[in-house]
């Protein structure tokens, strides 16, 4: 953990780890688990699913989820569906989950190879929703898409996470090829790649404009990248996608190459596992592998009172069960020892101003948190820039009173969104 | 489920930079030590008595309020001790015990707890205490009267009072270097300029107080005193005299910088400090009080929420909606 230096006049400087190529050569393979669990979108209701326990599935098979609509799932193993259950995730969202008992040898399904191998937006929408790296082709490729610029992340947004850096360093060839496919399946006119400075020369080989990002947090958050590259600030309450800028992970671009050149939809995810000493290790695991199997393969012990985090130390999401599976968007899994957990307090804000100086979005956090503590979400959004927050977590990181500021902000955004959507029909 | 392994699930971020309120308050007390040490060296046991009693009373009032208001006991965070220490440092060494008791009651209860505790106080609690004590028992806080039985080997007239009543002819009794090394009468912990500067720099470098506030306050005092001085050199003392006497340095590093009652944005901090400096000299030179720092800082505490409205545009707010 990076502590405040003894002399601390300025704002915190949290550096991203920049991996050197020696480490990049090693990747640990996690053995195929007995059972995989695939999480579905929380928009899908479990009672509407047409999948049933006992259905047999093949690796890479596209499974239709609902009677009507295009929702689908890509099976990542060959076997039979064991059960359909529910997981509760961030903000209390319910994720239907399909568990599949793996039967050993992979038998690949042919549908993609026969009908989907032409790189075009329709096939991207029809097959790539569960691609490793979690590209959002509904935004990037759909006909209504207003995306004119795509930025390829060659540097992960959170600290300690090195998944996409690793991909840029080890898969430059397939990345270059993948960019050509990306051009065919999206409608964006400009494509950039962002990398840490030491990978810039390597990234030049891909043929798209390269932006070297100074690897200091929060420089790789989408809103900051967008501002630094195009000079445009995201309007409060909007996303980068609303402003015409889409993001895709380098890993997803490489997955495109693997899909189109081999005729198989990739089902393995590269992820950074951060152990209790905060040492990252890159592993490859089948999508759907429960994290306990990942830990077992790496000899990591978990104990009562530890914390398991999907994502990095600044913006990740803690999970309540070791059965949580590796998903297409799981770039990192972090385990934190119970002795290293910093818990929040119920102190009041003492108005020291550390958060205001740390905030990259210029939000008056000291005032904002007072309103949020009292549930005044609309005032917070209108007068104190709640919606300008870019969700970096630095306010909580520096808070001397240890107020869970970031938690309050996310709650505030959620509650404000609920108030707005309740008002809309009457407006 | 006795043996079940349960995981903790808190909200991001999972790292913290390790700073804490108690750490900050203990640093402030540490920074005050050079000046406190000098005060005890000069005035002996009575000074130690005032300081120790002030710190203990403040903590006891805090504890009583915690119990009465059924709030978690908060004396461990060091805030009450800091308020008590700073209050004690403002007093002359001869202050009677009952005045310390009443003053700390006002500081902790009226200045802080009734607003909801640490972080909610609109004024610096130590200053609320000293202001009310000053107005209620003028003679006990008149340093010339209070310290009349002391002879420490330098000119034992309170410098600000001397200049106020006698004009700049009194200046010949003081030297700037003497003032820096504490050769002046005043509060227990407010006379040793060098010690206060060392403590202040320590706090600034540690990031516990903001240099913007301290520096702009000193600049405000300097500029205002300088303008008065060139307007009438016989009546008004020069800027360096004002910086090294009274509560100026103590105010710059320990009082004005109190978190809750000071602004957090850059420009507001500069205005806050400079205006407090201006008011300090204004009250000293043409007001009714000998030292203006107490009321000047309280005045600017009031202005703090308004000043903090001057803030940078948040992300996306600088652009007109298309």
Interface residues (C-beta under 8 A of the other chain):
Chain A: X1 X2 X3 X4 X6 X7 X8 X9 X10 X12 X159 X223 X232 X233 X234 X235 X236 X238 X302 X303 X304 X305 X306 X307 X308 X309 X311 X313 X314 X315 X316 X317 X318 X319 X320 X321 X322 X334 X336 X338 X341 X342 X343 X344 X347 X348 X349 X350 X351 X352 X353 X354 X356 X357 X360 X361 X362 X363 X364 X366 X367 X385 X388 X389 X390 X393 X394 X396 X397 X398 X399 X400 X401 X402 X404 X406 X407 X410
Chain B: X4 X5 X6 X7 X8 X9 X10 X11 X12 X13 X14 X15 X16 X17 X18 X19 X20 X21 X24 X116 X117 X118 X119 X120 X204 X205 X206 X207 X210 X211 X259 X260 X261 X262 X263 X264 X265 X308 X311 X312 X313 X314 X315 X316 X317 X318 X319 X321
